[in-house]
């Protein structure tokens, strides 16, 4: 790692818990099977890695912390408290705006909820996906609809923080009526945030293999379900602020916004990714991905006192982020949000690029005006007067628009 790289002062923190009881047929996230408890040594490694990067980059504040997976709710109550309290202490200023933790209904318990609240978790994200048994069984999700309902009842009675619930449109054995009825049940538990995705068929997953072998699945029907779900959520008071995310006013995910606003973040754990940006004087940024060899990861970080700067390269793959890459990602991530991108921020970050000019001219190279007939807004203004964004209809064409930008 370059010694000249600037200090960050603050950054967001992602923590990966790569363990699952079993893997759903559609999932391609990195995780491994875990039939028992999570090893305490893995928690120690996470905390040592957090201490190292806080010191390495002069990070005094973790703006947000997100504990994801995998299945973080496989941690015991005592491990949850140890992990969260240790992460907060790794940055000298305990001023974290938001601490999120994913949990799955089948591994949720009263004791884990209490430990999460006691240790400072402010936002719970529960992987519901569907309230109907048929689609859950079709993708071998390790939780019944009844167990999901019981978990949501428990959360309703105990949880006092923000609550996100996940839903997936287009699951096998799920039609329009069953999807909307599931969504209606989901919002009856009064979440303030919904993450609603269209099922993606990822290469190499069991579901992709089944479809390749002839199992019927209709991508257009999945899109129709998602659009109807979007309209349903908006009708019920949720604002769409990103392609797949909806919230009640003021309840947006601050951690996810850090990604979409291209803010630096550190990823802890096996398989986790980090991105550290520097827009000063055209200095490249740096991205790295930790080894997915859990034993190698755990052994390297088992004793933080013996870690030396430079040695961490042995446990990760690195990528230098030139300004061209950062510029594309600025457009890609910013246009995922309905608030869009700021021309002033674009000019500040990328004025040295050889093709630099007016932001609207840059977007035109990607067919900004040509897609106007499909619902894209070519130069819509936000409150600041310099923001460019896709409309609610236009954001449906985000992927094809971004392909033209490359």
Beta strands, then each sheet from edge to edge (+ up, - down):
strand 1: 10-17
strand 2: 19-20
strand 3: 32-33
strand 4: 61-69
strand 5: 98-103
strand 6: 123-129
strand 7: 162-169
strand 8: 193-198
strand 9: 239-242
strand 10: 245-247
strand 11: 265-268
strand 12: 273-276
strand 13: 285-290
strand 14: 316-321
strand 15: 341-342
strand 16: 387-388
sheet 1: 9+ 10- 8+ 7+ 6+ 5+ 4+ 1+ 11+
sheet 2: 2+ 3+
sheet 3: 12+ 13- 14+
sheet 4: 15+ 16-
end
